[in-house]
Amino acid sequence: MNPGPMDLSEPKARLAFAIAKTLSERGFTAYFAGGCVRDHLMGQGPRDFDIATTATPDEVEKIFRKTIPVGKQFGVMIVVEGEAPFEVATFRCEGGYQDGRHPAHVAFTQPEEDAKRRDFTVNGMFYDPSAEKVIDFVGGLEDLPLKVIRAIGDPAARFEEDKLRLLRAIRFASTLGFEIEKKTWDALRKQASGIHAVSPERIREEIVKIFTRAGAARGFVLLSESGLMKEILPEVETMRGVKQPENFHPEGDVYEHTRLLLEHFHPPVSTTLAFAALFHDIGKPKTAAIRKGRLTFYEHSEEGVKIACEIMKRLRFSNEEIDGVAECVANHMKFMEVQKMRAGKLKQFISRPHFKDEMELHRADCTASHGMLDNLAFLQDKLKEYANEELKPKPLVNGHDLMDLGMKPGPAMKPVLEELYELQLEGTHETREEALAWAKQKIRHLP
């Protein structure tokens, strides 16, 4: 496998090359490392460049104008060139792992020893930008064309050192479309329960990458089969074996429906969409019931919102992300009603902030089950019809106006204001005067 020199035509690639060249001119060895080498060998343009060098962190600080000591004690510095950050790490060997994530001590060493402490063979290669050649001490050049994720050295030892590698193996296998080598897979499954040594934030980062990139459906299956799903997202595992009515879900149980739904996305997808898909039916196991001889899941959306919020808080998602997913889960069943909605209500429905993600969720949800897309087609036509309209105009009447008309402040105001706004969106009230006249009559007839 020899695709020739690495493409350094992109600005970021040229900056990375300049850093490596500067180090070389000062007498240090400097190689590109990890994912950028793998991507280059796969014929993909590298996006992120990590640089490994014989220069120590102190020497890196002296050489470059702007540096950030993000992990200086572990030999890792950030060099900022042209406003772009690059990780520059000293070749090192590590030992004395005590917490399943961080080494107790680090010693600076040579490239071959550094390669042996990395995670997987396809990520353990170097590229010498000066000589324009790949340097492989770990067998990555053999495994890459075989599409194999193989731990470097002893798989059990690699996972014991850093439990995050359990999730990284799943991510690389699903995103790249590779198989996990048997010994690596066996060690991964055996150590799955150790994932709790990793912080919720780091777990979140990995599963976001798994579910927002290519291969999300396969990542879903690998997480489950490895035992990691049971540890990280036990609520998702409860969807296994939960049967659904065959007339709407010929594909099978809730677990299989969710897997198939993920398969129908066109990556990359947003975090909101990915996790709304993962959790849209997560309320079904708790709400499944037989009523009048029929299997039902009444209020599974509402139950799903509660469960989704609990999971996302546990994994330290932002409040904004939690709110977005909660809204998508809460509304996913309302798409069945869109053709019956009054124009004002429909305009409010489609002008919400996450509607684009909700619509894509609806498309994949239907495609992964009964296949009926008439509501999707209806909405697509309506979006064209409303393309030149302002769907969220300022209300003609507010709460203060209602009080001026004699209405007492309180919860009774909300439905009146909502109906007023719907009528405004429908064009029934085009002026403030018309809206106030309607409101006056409405208030007069209230209990």
Beta strands, then each sheet from edge to edge (+ up, - down):
strand 1: 30-33
strand 2: 50-53
strand 3: 67-71
strand 4: 76-81
strand 5: 84-90
strand 6: 92-95
strand 7: 105-108
strand 8: 126-128
strand 9: 133-135
strand 10: 148-149
strand 11: 179-180
strand 12: 289-291
strand 13: 294-296
sheet 1: 3+ 4- 5+ 2+ 1- 8+ 9-
sheet 2: 6+ 7-
sheet 3: 10+ 11+
sheet 4: 12+ 13-
end
